[in-house]
Amino acid sequence: MANEEVVRKLVHTTKELRILKTISRAINSTDNLDVLITKVVRIINKELRVALVFMALENKEKIEIKSPLKDNLHPEFEELLKIISEDTIKNASPIFLKQTRPNTRLRNFGVISMISAPLMSYSGPIGTIIIMAQYRNFKINTFKVLNAIAVQTAIAIQHSRLKQTADDKERKIVKLYSKLYGKEAKRAIVDELTGLYNKRYFITMLEKEIENNKHPSLIILDLDFFKSYNDTYGHVEGDKLLANLGKSLQKKAKKAKACRYGGEEFAIIINSSFAEAVKLAESMRKEIESFYPEKAKRTTTASFGVGKRKKKEKRDQFIKRIDAALYKAKEMGRNTVWTA
């Protein structure tokens, strides 16, 4: 008899070690909490030969039932699971009902035997694993194995939660950095006063157009007598005029790339026909002419140079040619569009 008892214990120990190794492999294969729980539940289903397996986790002082069976649970049965879980967590101690009493809530749901093992983390219980049998009584060996599984599972859940917290913090940091970087990146390419692209970015955009073998049209405009305007009304009013011009260019040239080229000089890159570019320039000339009295202290005008890039024309040659057209417009009396 003594030898039989030793063999029986040895068989049980071997089975327990095999189950725990299986649990360990499943736990180490994922950091995803839901996947981890599903794997542990399925192993318990198979190894302990029990169909009703539930895991309950405490989350912000609420009990959440985790199980592949969850969607099909009767509301009263789910509430009963939560009560069992709360009691297990509160006492940080397992519950073992070898045989439920007749006319109890568990027996009314067909449960003959039940074990609830707490999931203990370093800071205390974080949940419970509950197994229920409908056609047999659980033995003490099953109770011991489930508690051993609960110890391993609790460590894995705690690790998963800590990793999730770390990942969430990292995502927040990345998001904040991206937001800050986005603002800094925008500052690097946008003129603060007018809200248009700055000269450096204008050069970059035009260079890309040329590298892609495109032939954009280019408009360069310059406010007439802007120095006199500044001297008469002050730099604050001068800045307001430039800001208003920036807004107008953004509105009029939505499909184009408008830039502050420098001082009171602006440039617009537009991928269109030469005729459309001239039409846009003329429209802008009239718009600026109408700034007074709402957007300017006096009647304001601008001179324009317009042209389309020629075949194999280099960037600096292209800009120089349109700039020359602009100064020709100045020579011809200002407030006009000159083509190149």
C-alpha positions in Angstrom: 0.0 0.0 0.0 2.9 2.3 0.9 4.5 1.8 -2.5 1.1 2.5 -4.3 0.8 5.7 -2.4 4.4 6.8 -3.4 3.7 5.9 -7.0 0.4 7.8 -6.9 2.1 10.9 -5.5 4.9 10.6 -8.0 2.4 10.4 -10.9 0.5 13.5 -9.6 3.8 15.4 -9.1 4.9 14.6 -12.7 1.5 15.7 -14.1 1.6 18.9 -12.1 5.1 19.7 -13.3 4.0 19.0 -16.9 1.0 21.3 -16.5 3.1 24.1 -15.0 5.7 23.8 -17.8 2.9 24.1 -20.3 1.5 27.2 -18.5 5.0 28.6 -18.4 5.5 28.2 -22.2 2.2 29.8 -22.9 2.9 32.7 -20.6 6.3 33.4 -22.1 4.9 33.3 -25.6 3.0 36.5 -25.4 2.8 39.9 -23.6 -0.8 40.5 -24.7 -3.1 40.1 -21.7 -6.2 38.8 -23.5 -4.1 36.2 -25.4 -2.4 35.1 -22.2 -5.7 34.6 -20.4 -7.2 32.7 -23.3 -4.2 30.4 -23.4 -4.2 29.7 -19.7 -8.0 29.0 -19.7 -7.6 26.5 -22.6 -4.8 24.7 -20.8 -6.9 24.4 -17.6 -9.8 23.2 -19.8 -7.6 20.4 -21.2 -5.3 19.4 -18.4 -7.8 19.6 -15.5 -10.7 18.3 -17.7 -13.0 21.1 -16.7 -15.3 23.1 -19.0 -16.2 26.0 -16.8 -13.1 28.1 -16.3 -13.2 31.8 -15.6 -10.7 34.4 -14.8 -11.7 37.5 -12.9 -9.5 40.6 -12.8 -9.8 43.6 -10.5 -9.6 46.8 -12.6 -10.1 50.2 -10.9 -12.0 48.5 -8.1 -14.3 46.7 -10.5 -14.4 43.0 -11.3 -14.1 42.0 -14.9 -14.8 38.4 -15.9 -12.5 37.0 -18.6 -13.5 33.8 -20.3 -14.3 32.5 -23.8 -17.7 31.7 -22.3 -18.3 35.3 -21.1 -20.6 36.3 -24.0 -23.0 33.4 -23.2 -23.2 33.9 -19.5 -26.5 34.4 -17.7 -26.5 37.8 -16.0 -27.2 36.3 -12.6 -24.5 33.7 -13.1 -22.0 36.4 -14.0 -23.0 38.4 -10.9 -22.4 35.2 -8.9 -18.9 34.9 -10.4 -18.2 38.5 -9.4 -19.3 37.9 -5.8 -17.1 34.8 -5.5 -14.2 36.8 -7.0 -14.7 39.7 -4.6 -14.7 37.4 -1.6 -11.5 35.6 -2.8 -9.8 38.9 -3.5 -11.0 40.5 -0.2 -9.7 37.6 1.9 -6.6 36.9 -0.3 -7.4 33.3 0.2 -8.7 30.4 -2.0 -12.2 29.0 -1.8 -12.7 25.3 -2.2 -16.3 23.9 -2.2 -15.8 20.1 -2.7 -19.6 19.7 -3.0 -22.1 22.5 -3.1 -25.2 22.4 -0.9 -28.6 21.8 -2.4 -30.8 24.8 -3.1 -27.8 27.2 -3.2 -27.3 29.6 -6.1 -24.4 27.6 -7.4 -26.3 24.3 -7.2 -29.3 26.0 -9.0 -26.9 26.6 -11.9 -25.9 23.0 -11.9 -22.5 23.5 -10.2 -21.5 20.5 -8.0 -18.0 21.6 -7.1 -16.0 24.8 -7.2 -12.5 26.2 -6.6 -11.5 29.9 -6.7 -7.8 30.5 -6.5 -6.5 34.1 -5.9 -4.1 35.7 -8.3 -1.5 37.2 -6.0 0.9 39.9 -7.1 3.6 41.6 -5.0 1.1 44.3 -4.0 -1.8 41.9 -3.2 -4.6 40.0 -5.0 -5.4 41.2 -8.5 -8.0 38.7 -9.4 -8.9 35.0 -9.3 -9.2 31.8 -11.4 -12.5 30.0 -10.9 -13.2 26.5 -12.0 -16.6 24.7 -11.7 -17.6 21.1 -12.2 -21.2 19.9 -13.0 -20.7 16.1 -12.8 -18.0 15.4 -10.3 -16.3 16.6 -7.1 -12.9 18.3 -7.3 -10.1 16.6 -5.3 -7.5 18.2 -3.2 -4.9 17.6 -6.0 -6.9 19.7 -8.4 -7.0 22.4 -5.7 -3.2 22.4 -5.3 -2.6 22.4 -9.1 -4.9 25.3 -9.6 -3.3 27.4 -6.9 0.1 26.7 -8.5 -1.2 27.8 -11.9 -2.6 30.9 -10.2 0.8 31.9 -8.9 2.4 31.6 -12.3 -0.5 33.4 -14.0 -0.5 36.3 -11.5 3.2 37.0 -12.2 2.5 37.0 -15.9 -0.5 39.3 -15.6 1.4 41.7 -13.5 4.3 41.7 -16.0 1.8 42.3 -18.9 0.2 45.2 -17.1 3.5 46.8 -16.2 4.6 46.4 -19.8 1.3 47.9 -21.0 1.7 50.8 -18.7 5.2 51.4 -19.9 4.1 51.1 -23.5 1.3 53.6 -22.9 3.7 56.1 -21.3 6.1 55.6 -24.2 3.2 56.2 -26.7 2.3 59.4 -24.8 5.9 60.6 -24.8 6.2 59.8 -28.6 2.9 61.6 -29.3 4.0 64.7 -27.2 7.4 64.7 -28.9 5.8 64.4 -32.4 3.5 67.3 -31.5 6.4 69.4 -30.3 8.6 68.4 -33.2 5.7 69.1 -35.6 5.5 72.7 -34.2 9.2 73.2 -34.5 9.3 71.7 -38.0 6.6 74.1 -39.0 8.5 77.0 -37.6 11.5 76.0 -39.6 9.6 76.3 -42.9 6.9 79.0 -42.3 7.3 82.7 -42.0 5.9 83.7 -38.6 4.5 87.1 -39.7 2.6 86.1 -42.8 2.0 82.4 -42.3 3.5 81.6 -45.7 6.5 79.4 -46.5 9.8 81.1 -45.9 12.5 81.7 -48.6 14.6 78.6 -47.6 11.6 76.3 -48.1 10.6 78.1 -51.3 14.1 77.2 -52.7 13.6 73.6 -51.5 10.2 73.3 -53.2 11.3 74.8 -56.4 14.4 72.6 -56.5 12.2 69.5 -56.1 10.0 70.6 -59.0 13.0 71.0 -61.2 14.5 67.6 -60.0 11.2 66.0 -61.0 11.6 67.5 -64.4 8.5 69.7 -64.0 7.9 73.1 -65.6 6.0 75.2 -63.0 5.1 78.8 -63.4 6.5 81.3 -61.0 5.1 84.6 -59.8 7.2 87.1 -57.9 5.6 90.2 -56.5 6.8 93.2 -54.6 4.7 95.8 -52.7 5.2 99.2 -54.3 6.6 102.0 -52.1 6.6 99.8 -49.0 9.5 101.7 -47.4 7.5 104.9 -47.6 4.5 103.1 -46.1 6.7 102.0 -43.2 8.2 105.4 -42.7 4.8 107.0 -42.7 2.8 104.6 -40.5 5.4 102.7 -38.6 6.7 99.2 -38.6 3.6 97.8 -36.7 1.3 99.0 -39.5 3.8 97.8 -42.0 3.7 94.3 -40.4 -0.1 94.3 -40.4 0.0 95.1 -44.2 2.4 92.2 -44.8 0.2 89.9 -42.7 -2.9 90.8 -44.6 -1.1 90.2 -47.8 -0.1 86.7 -46.5 -3.7 85.9 -45.8 -4.8 87.1 -49.2 -2.2 85.0 -50.9 -3.2 81.9 -48.9 -6.8 82.4 -49.9 -6.2 83.2 -53.6 -3.5 80.7 -54.2 -4.9 77.6 -52.5 -3.6 75.2 -55.1 -0.2 77.0 -55.3 2.7 77.3 -52.9 3.0 80.9 -51.7 6.1 82.1 -49.9 7.6 85.2 -48.4 10.7 85.7 -50.4 12.1 88.5 -48.3 11.0 91.8 -46.9 8.0 93.0 -48.9 8.7 90.5 -51.8 6.7 87.3 -52.3 6.8 84.3 -54.6 4.2 81.8 -55.8 5.0 78.4 -57.4 2.1 77.2 -59.4 1.8 74.0 -61.5 -0.4 75.4 -64.2 -0.4 76.9 -67.6 1.3 80.2 -68.2 -2.0 81.8 -68.9 -3.5 80.6 -65.5 -0.4 82.0 -63.7 -0.9 85.4 -65.4 -4.6 85.3 -64.5 -3.7 84.6 -60.8 -1.1 87.4 -60.8 -3.7 89.9 -62.2 -6.3 88.8 -59.7 -3.8 89.3 -56.8 -2.8 92.8 -58.2 -6.5 93.8 -58.1 -6.9 92.3 -54.6 -4.0 94.3 -53.2 -5.3 97.5 -54.9 -8.5 97.0 -52.9 -6.8 96.7 -49.5 -7.5 100.3 -48.5 -9.2 101.2 -46.2 -9.8 97.9 -44.4 -6.4 96.2 -44.8 -4.2 99.2 -45.4 -3.8 102.8 -44.2 -3.6 104.1 -47.8 -4.0 102.8 -51.4 -1.5 100.0 -51.9 -0.2 98.4 -55.0 2.2 95.7 -56.1 4.3 94.9 -59.2 4.4 91.3 -60.6 6.8 89.3 -62.7 5.4 86.0 -64.1 6.9 83.2 -66.2 7.0 79.5 -66.8 10.2 77.4 -66.5 11.8 76.7 -69.8 13.2 73.3 -70.8 16.4 72.5 -68.9 16.4 75.9 -67.2 18.2 75.8 -63.9 16.7 77.1 -60.6 18.7 80.3 -60.3 18.3 81.1 -64.0 14.5 80.7 -63.6 14.3 82.9 -60.5 16.6 85.6 -62.1 14.4 85.7 -65.2 11.2 86.2 -63.3 12.8 88.7 -61.0 13.9 90.7 -64.0 10.3 90.8 -65.2 9.3 92.1 -61.8 11.8 95.0 -62.0 10.6 95.7 -65.5 7.1 96.1 -64.1 8.6 98.6 -61.6 10.2 100.5 -64.5 7.0 100.6 -66.4 5.2 102.5 -63.7 4.4 99.8 -61.0 1.1 98.2 -60.2 1.3 96.0 -63.2 2.0 92.4 -64.3 5.0 91.8 -66.5 5.7 88.5 -68.2 9.0 86.8 -68.9 
